[in-house]
Amino acid sequence: MSSFKKFYQRCGKSFQSCACHTPATQSEAEEWPLMFFLAGACFVFGLFGLLSDFYWHEPSMTLGLYLLAYLTGGWKATGEAWDHLKKGELDIQFLMIAVAAGAASIGAWREGALLLFLFSASGAMEHFAMGRTKKAIGALFRGAPKTARVLHDGQEEQLPVEALMPGMRVLVTTGEQIPADLEIMKGESACDESNLTGEALPVKKTRGDLALSGTINLWGVLEGRVLRPASESSLQKIIRLIQEAQQLKAPSQRFTDRFGTGYTLLILTLCTIMFFVWWLLLHRPVFFSTPNVTSAFYRTMTLLVVASPCALVLSVPSAILSAIASGARQGILYRGGAAIETLAQVTVVALDKTGTITSGNLILSDFQCLHGDKNKLQEIAFNLARLSEHPLSRAIRRTAGSWNVSAYEVNNFETLLGLGVKATIDNTPYVMGSFRFIEQFSQHWNLSFLPTSSLHSHNTGSGAVVWIAGSDLLGRMIFTDEIRNEAAITLEKLHRDGLHTVMLTGDHHDAAAMTGEKVGIDEILSELSPAEKVTAIERLKQGGRCRVAMIGDGVNDAPSLAAADVGVAMGARGSDAALEQAEIVLMNDRIENFLLARMLSQQARTIIYQNITIALGTVIVMMTAAFLFPIPLTIGVAAHEGSTLLVVLNSLRLLRTKLSKAI
């Protein structure tokens, strides 16, 4: 799966209550070696301080060693606490530094050093864990293309990728990366798309095919036309999706986000009150000359430690990040935590047919010229198809390589969702699409040669029919589309899990019924326009009683993807509209990965609840104990840091989730 630059670059906003434990940027995620070194130094100095205190009896040496332990263990936390204080914010590291300073003030150097060691070690561990999630999606940008070979008037010129514009012709030689999304105009090769889509096998590329930005040309020389600026390429689209994902919080994360400055102030106020209660009302001594768990100040320091909500603040984001990283590594892109939690609650799965249940790799099985010149009809079909990203248009472009046709200037090009395309070529209007679309122009053009309904109702099985018409031309192309081998397995697993499956398609009822019967789908809704698909989604939701996931890949699927509780787009080759509306993208174009996406979501939701239970349970139990009994600061420190580490390690279990476990 692709890696993504600036992955969760502003995580610090979500974790502001526990910022020292959470990497806000990639550079911070790479600080874990230094943090482990400082934590190790804190441990060593603290250990020698303990030995000096108990065995060597050198007070000056003991104090010096403990001071070094404080310096190394509290270096990073002190710096970040100061940064937050300058902004008027109080956070968890402020509480930890306050407790360590308080412990030192009453001579509890051992406890203070232990607190700082565990706090700095857990912070380093969490930075390391978050770094692992970034590493899972970090390879693509390290080798992203920087320049492109642009062909102009027979000359080759090196230009920055950012300068590429639609229509430019680009040459890509063996071993080079595709600099932008290209339509192959000349040459034949295969591309390694594993870094972008997760597809392990090379993908063949010939004239008319789409080559994705950032993929690698393996053996041939390709010449292609730039389809869109580099800033709008498939690679950049996915970058933007990931960057947006950081702002889409899961419902449970909104709960934990409440534990920020307000909670810190509440705890400081509560601890201050309890200090006076233990001192003035219960008549406990303020200090002892040596650390004593019964003193008011000592118990206040312990209460400060156990009340800190580090584990709670990390409970949701750590699970969400791990789920996103695990999915990204295996070809699944989540657009935020809300999508992860919602997918786990889905009870109905709606699927488009073409490109979802079927492979979408359509093959032109028959080209029929019903009126006019066949060669001209092929040229018109190619020129209308080359400006469209519909799967049928891509199939036409692939086939056009054997037609020996030329590219013409196309004007007034327009796509009508669910119907087809129309444009003007050589001052003559042409349309291409469904028979219903062609009929709309029959009276205007006086198409007396338009066939009867008996011809257009030809049963194409699981394929499709595309009509082409003009004032002097009429023809049709019949395409066949293979059913995905994994579609039946995926649907069977969904049925075993108790989910209801529905096919939503614009295809003829007979073709839809044949496909649905082969894969074993529960319900088939055919001959639907994009608007009718949205209506069907709303009906399936039953007024909010059912959660619906919609899986699709085309422009006409975008409205229904938006209408569903969770929209799932198929593949990096899916339309821009579908990718923009989807909350989840199956980058390797494999429908069975929906099972993995759903299992990851279910596991993440379970782990989130486990983490919240662990975090809240630890805080409640330890605070209750601290109120009722004088407990050692060491136990409070161990409970606080132990629950934090347990939450993070529990979340990292998601990185081990594999597709084989989902099927």
Secondary structure as UniProt FT lines:
FT   TURN            5..10
FT   HELIX           11..14
FT   HELIX           16..21
FT   HELIX           26..29
FT   TURN            30..31
FT   HELIX           32..51
FT   HELIX           52..56
FT   HELIX           59..86
FT   TURN            87..88
FT   HELIX           92..105
FT   TURN            106..107
FT   HELIX           109..135
FT   TURN            136..137
FT   HELIX           139..142
FT   STRAND          147..152
FT   TURN            153..154
FT   STRAND          155..160
FT   HELIX           161..163
FT   TURN            166..167
FT   STRAND          169..172
FT   TURN            174..175
FT   STRAND          182..186
FT   STRAND          189..192
FT   HELIX           194..197
FT   STRAND          203..205
FT   TURN            207..208
FT   STRAND          210..211
FT   TURN            213..214
FT   STRAND          216..217
FT   STRAND          222..226
FT   HELIX           230..232
FT   HELIX           234..245
FT   TURN            246..247
FT   HELIX           251..256
FT   TURN            257..258
FT   HELIX           261..276
FT   HELIX           277..281
FT   TURN            293..294
FT   HELIX           296..307
FT   HELIX           310..329
FT   TURN            330..331
FT   STRAND          332..334
FT   HELIX           337..343
FT   TURN            344..345
FT   STRAND          348..351
FT   HELIX           353..357
FT   STRAND          363..371
FT   HELIX           374..385
FT   TURN            386..387
FT   HELIX           391..399
FT   HELIX           400..402
FT   TURN            403..404
FT   STRAND          410..416
FT   TURN            417..419
FT   STRAND          420..425
FT   TURN            426..427
FT   STRAND          428..433
FT   HELIX           435..439
FT   TURN            440..441
FT   HELIX           442..445
FT   TURN            448..449
FT   HELIX           453..456
FT   TURN            461..462
FT   STRAND          464..470
FT   STRAND          474..480
FT   TURN            485..486
FT   HELIX           487..496
FT   TURN            497..498
FT   STRAND          500..504
FT   HELIX           509..519
FT   STRAND          523..525
FT   HELIX           530..541
FT   HELIX           542..544
FT   STRAND          548..552
FT   HELIX           555..557
FT   HELIX           558..563
FT   STRAND          566..570
FT   TURN            572..573
FT   HELIX           576..581
FT   STRAND          584..586
FT   TURN            587..588
FT   TURN            591..592
FT   HELIX           593..628
FT   HELIX           633..652
FT   HELIX           653..656
FT   HELIX           659..661
//
